[in-house]
Amino acid sequence: MKRIIKKTFMIFFILLALLVLAVVMFMQQPQFGKQPSGARLERIKKSANYRDGQFQNESFTPDLAEGASYFKVITKFFFGKSKHNLPGATIPSQKTDLLHLNPDEDVLVWFGHSSYFMQIDGKTILVDPVFSGSASPLSFTTPSFKGTDVYKVEDFPNIDYLLISHDHYDHLDYETILKLKSKVKKVVTGLGTGEHFELWGYDPAVLLEKDWNEEADLGNGFKVNFTPGRHFSGRGFSRNKALWVSFVLQTPSKKIFVGGDSGYDHHFKKIGEQFGPFDLVLLECGQYNEYWKYIHMMPEETVTAAKELRAAKLMPVHWSKFSLSLHDWNEPIERATIEAKKQNMPLVTPMIGQKVDLNGDMVFGEWWKAEALQVE
């Protein structure tokens, strides 16, 4: 009997070792990126925001809220999702010809979630592009909603500035970044994220990495300030080796806040006081839950943050492409719309692919209310 038990344990540990080895080997694939090293790591270690071997938020930010546990979260993901978590039909969209825009137009085109293109004062800007059809290294786990992938890299002109807020898969997409390589003139991102780009074959000369509260003059009247968020980073088991950032983008005629991902905190008011008012702010509004409320805002907080940033208009993003939480797929925009009316905050809510005129006022239909999009 003892011999059988001993043999069983031995087989178990061998299988466990093989599984660990397989996982380690799998995660050596390039899509997982690389942690900062060499001169980049030495620079990171000098940052006031880097302590105990990782970047830190300004405020204490636990992964999960009080009373939550990973067991509760995992159980909810498998058994507690809303029946409206996915749209019931194809997401409506438009297709704007980005290759033949009038160079004098100031426009924005949203691609769902946190990906969008801007042409302002003759320069092209692309933010957190994800066009691979999923937000994961395992494509079957987080596929994009049907109808949201109407654009391909081939649809884009050359990109003057590629802004990457942080290295999560729903913001930094390996397949998309590889295909964009020949089109991108400058990558603008937080400290450490450039290590992924170098691994993926980008010339270090095109990489611009900065810390919170640093500024970069891009020339021709364009300037970007790197501002904080309340979030985290990481593409594998190690977290917070690269910095998550938001951006204050100043052009000759506009001032725009690119929010990235962030829980609600005092940094919005500070940024508004220092850099506001803004012509437009783009803030996350989706993939939230009370279990992880410190790293993703509730929709009502998104509107409050826009007010504190001193925004003329708010565009809620981080919704309508991937299911990364438990709520209805269109709950973020429903709640944000109600709160925006209460706080008198004008919203910009285009369809995916719709051209937004940044120099005028537009009326947007509530396209997410279409009856066919609801799951019964």
LINGI-V894972 format. One record per residue. N is the residue number from 1. OMEGA is omega in degrees with one decimal (999 if undefined). D_FIRST is the distance of its C-alpha to the first C-alpha in Angstrom with 2 decimals. Layout:
BEGIN
N OMEGA D_FIRST
N OMEGA D_FIRST
END
This chain:
BEGIN
1 179.2 0.00
2 -179.9 3.81
3 179.2 5.35
4 179.1 5.15
5 -179.9 6.34
6 179.8 8.62
7 179.4 9.87
8 178.2 10.62
9 -179.4 12.49
10 178.6 14.27
11 179.4 15.47
12 -178.1 16.61
13 176.2 18.58
14 178.7 20.08
15 178.5 21.25
16 179.0 22.60
17 178.4 24.44
18 178.3 25.90
19 178.6 27.07
20 179.0 28.73
21 179.5 30.33
22 178.5 31.63
23 179.6 33.15
24 179.8 34.77
25 179.2 36.21
26 -176.6 37.46
27 171.7 39.24
28 179.7 41.15
29 -172.4 43.33
30 -177.6 46.93
31 177.7 47.08
32 177.6 45.00
33 -175.2 47.83
34 177.3 47.72
35 -179.4 47.88
36 179.9 51.17
37 174.1 51.57
38 -176.9 54.35
39 179.5 57.76
40 179.1 56.76
41 178.7 53.99
42 176.9 56.42
43 179.9 58.88
44 -177.9 56.29
45 179.3 55.42
46 -178.5 59.08
47 176.0 59.04
48 -178.7 59.60
49 -177.9 57.11
50 -179.9 54.24
51 177.1 52.24
52 174.0 48.78
53 178.1 48.10
54 174.8 49.10
55 -176.2 52.08
56 172.0 52.61
57 178.6 54.43
58 177.4 57.56
59 175.6 56.04
60 -172.8 52.54
61 177.0 50.65
62 178.1 47.08
63 -178.7 45.12
64 -178.6 44.69
65 179.4 47.01
66 178.7 46.42
67 179.3 44.00
68 176.3 42.47
69 178.9 38.96
70 177.3 37.37
71 178.3 35.19
72 -177.6 38.46
73 -178.9 40.13
74 178.4 37.43
75 178.3 37.23
76 -178.5 41.04
77 -178.5 41.16
78 -171.3 38.91
79 -172.7 40.15
80 -179.5 43.35
81 175.5 45.80
82 176.7 49.27
83 176.2 50.09
84 -178.1 53.01
85 176.9 50.87
86 176.5 52.07
87 -176.9 55.67
88 -179.3 56.31
89 -179.7 58.46
90 175.6 59.66
91 178.5 60.88
92 -178.8 64.65
93 171.9 65.99
94 179.2 69.03
95 178.0 69.45
96 178.2 71.79
97 -176.7 73.13
98 -178.1 72.09
99 -176.2 73.54
100 175.2 77.08
101 170.6 77.43
102 -176.6 80.82
103 178.8 80.42
104 179.6 82.48
105 169.4 80.05
106 -171.2 77.71
107 173.1 74.77
108 175.5 71.12
109 -177.9 68.73
110 -178.5 65.30
111 -175.6 62.35
112 -176.4 60.04
113 -175.2 57.61
114 -179.4 58.93
115 176.6 60.51
116 -178.7 64.29
117 173.9 67.26
118 166.2 70.50
119 -176.3 73.82
120 177.3 75.99
121 174.3 79.21
122 179.6 78.61
123 178.7 75.08
124 -177.1 71.84
125 177.1 68.72
126 -175.0 65.24
127 171.5 62.60
128 -175.1 58.80
129 176.1 58.93
130 -176.4 55.95
131 -177.5 56.82
132 -178.9 53.57
133 177.3 52.67
134 -180.0 49.77
135 -175.8 49.02
136 172.1 45.65
137 174.2 44.17
138 -166.9 42.30
139 -177.5 45.34
140 -174.9 43.67
141 -178.7 42.69
142 179.4 46.22
143 177.4 48.82
144 178.7 52.44
145 179.2 54.22
146 178.5 56.02
147 -176.3 59.56
148 -177.7 59.08
149 -178.2 58.87
150 179.2 62.51
151 173.8 63.15
152 178.9 62.01
153 179.9 62.64
154 -179.1 65.41
155 -173.2 67.30
156 170.1 67.87
157 172.5 70.73
158 -175.6 70.23
159 179.1 68.68
160 -176.8 70.50
161 173.2 67.84
162 -178.6 64.18
163 177.7 62.88
164 -174.5 59.12
165 177.2 58.17
166 -167.0 54.54
167 174.8 51.69
168 -171.9 49.65
169 178.9 49.15
170 177.0 51.57
171 179.1 54.28
172 -172.5 53.57
173 -175.0 52.70
174 -176.4 51.82
175 179.7 53.20
176 -177.8 56.42
177 177.5 57.00
178 -177.4 56.72
179 -178.6 59.26
180 -167.3 61.63
181 -176.2 61.79
182 -176.9 65.16
183 -170.0 66.75
184 178.6 65.90
185 -178.3 68.45
186 173.7 66.81
187 -177.9 63.38
188 -173.6 63.65
189 -178.4 60.46
190 -179.4 58.77
191 174.8 57.68
192 -176.8 54.65
193 178.7 54.64
194 178.8 56.72
195 176.6 53.71
196 -176.9 52.41
197 177.5 55.84
198 176.8 56.11
199 -176.5 52.72
200 170.4 54.06
201 177.8 57.21
202 176.5 59.78
203 178.6 62.51
204 -177.9 62.14
205 -179.2 65.88
206 -175.4 65.51
207 176.1 62.95
208 -177.7 64.28
209 -178.7 61.69
210 177.5 62.77
211 172.8 61.56
212 176.4 62.41
213 171.9 66.08
214 -174.9 67.14
215 175.7 69.81
216 174.5 70.53
217 -177.3 73.97
218 179.9 73.47
219 177.1 77.19
220 178.0 79.80
221 178.7 79.52
222 -178.9 75.76
223 177.4 73.60
224 173.6 70.05
225 -178.7 68.70
226 -173.4 64.95
227 -174.0 64.04
228 165.3 60.86
229 175.7 58.39
230 -170.7 55.54
231 177.2 52.51
232 -178.5 49.96
233 175.9 49.16
234 178.7 46.38
235 179.4 45.02
236 -178.2 41.47
237 -179.2 39.18
238 -179.2 41.99
239 165.2 44.78
240 175.0 48.40
241 173.9 49.02
242 -172.4 52.11
243 171.8 54.72
244 -173.5 55.39
245 162.8 59.13
246 -175.1 61.92
247 165.3 65.31
248 -178.2 68.94
249 178.3 70.72
250 177.8 74.46
251 178.1 76.72
252 -175.3 80.52
253 -172.2 80.78
254 170.5 77.47
255 -173.5 74.84
256 176.5 71.43
257 178.2 68.18
258 -165.6 64.99
259 -172.6 62.26
260 176.1 58.95
261 179.6 56.06
262 163.9 56.38
263 179.9 55.66
264 178.4 58.75
265 -175.2 60.05
266 -175.5 63.28
267 179.8 63.59
268 179.9 65.30
269 179.1 68.19
270 179.0 68.54
271 177.8 68.68
272 179.6 71.22
273 -176.9 73.38
274 -171.0 73.29
275 -176.1 73.57
276 -0.7 74.59
277 179.8 76.09
278 173.6 74.25
279 -178.7 75.61
280 170.3 72.13
281 177.2 68.65
282 -173.0 65.49
283 178.4 62.60
284 179.8 59.10
285 -178.2 58.87
286 -179.5 55.56
287 -179.0 51.77
288 171.8 52.00
289 178.5 49.98
290 178.7 50.06
291 179.9 46.52
292 -174.3 47.89
293 -178.4 51.52
294 -177.4 52.03
295 174.5 51.70
296 -178.8 53.43
297 165.1 56.58
298 -177.6 57.20
299 179.1 60.21
300 177.1 62.48
301 177.0 61.66
302 179.1 62.53
303 178.2 66.02
304 178.1 66.40
305 177.8 65.39
306 177.1 68.06
307 -179.3 70.64
308 175.6 69.71
309 -178.7 69.99
310 -177.0 73.51
311 170.6 72.89
312 179.6 75.64
313 177.5 73.03
314 170.3 69.26
315 177.8 67.17
316 177.8 63.66
317 180.0 61.08
318 177.5 57.26
319 172.2 57.14
320 172.8 57.71
321 -178.5 55.54
322 173.2 51.86
323 -178.2 49.59
324 179.6 47.93
325 -172.4 47.94
326 -172.5 47.79
327 171.6 51.51
328 -176.3 53.87
329 -177.8 54.89
330 177.5 58.52
331 -179.1 58.03
332 -176.4 58.80
333 176.3 62.29
334 -178.9 63.00
335 179.6 62.28
336 179.9 64.07
337 178.8 67.12
338 -177.9 67.42
339 179.6 67.11
340 176.5 69.53
341 179.0 72.18
342 -175.0 71.71
343 177.7 72.07
344 178.8 74.73
345 177.9 72.77
346 -179.8 73.76
347 172.0 70.81
348 -172.3 70.55
349 -178.1 68.30
350 165.2 68.86
351 170.4 67.01
352 176.7 64.85
353 -178.1 67.32
354 -179.9 70.42
355 178.8 72.95
356 177.5 73.69
357 -178.2 77.11
358 -179.7 76.69
359 -177.1 80.44
360 177.0 80.95
361 179.6 79.70
362 174.9 77.79
363 -177.5 76.77
364 176.6 73.21
365 178.4 72.11
366 -173.6 68.98
367 -178.2 67.35
368 -179.9 63.86
369 -177.3 65.08
370 -173.4 65.48
371 -177.9 64.20
372 -178.0 62.33
373 -178.3 60.20
374 179.0 58.67
375 177.8 55.46
376 999 55.58
END
